Amino acid sequence: MEKYQRFDSCYGKIIDRCNTGVFVELDNGEIAFARSFHNLKAGSKVLCSVERMGSGYRKPVVTIDSVIKYVPYFSKIDEKGA
């Protein structure tokens, strides 16, 4: 796995979120964190830049530059057509 350096751009996929941001799986398989994007749902594809490298147990921090594919929330009621 090739690690990204600071200021590199890469594609990623949102895998989880919390109240402070989202966790992004980068296209090289590395897991990173992006602050203030907790409105994005899991499965959304994004273009991001590495802001800070991970060290020790800390994950790399990325900024999301653009949303390529937004995954909207669908409830089971919407799927049934009610």
Sequence and secondary structure as in RCSB ss.txt:
>XXXX:A:sequence
MEKYQRFDSCYGKIIDRCNTGVFVELDNGEIAFARSFHNLKAGSKVLCSVERMGSGYRKPVVTIDSVIKYVPYFS
KIDEKGA
>XXXX:A:secstr
     TT EEEEEEEEE SSEEEEEETTS EEEEET TTS TT EEEEEEEE   TT   EEEEEEEEE      
HHHHHT 
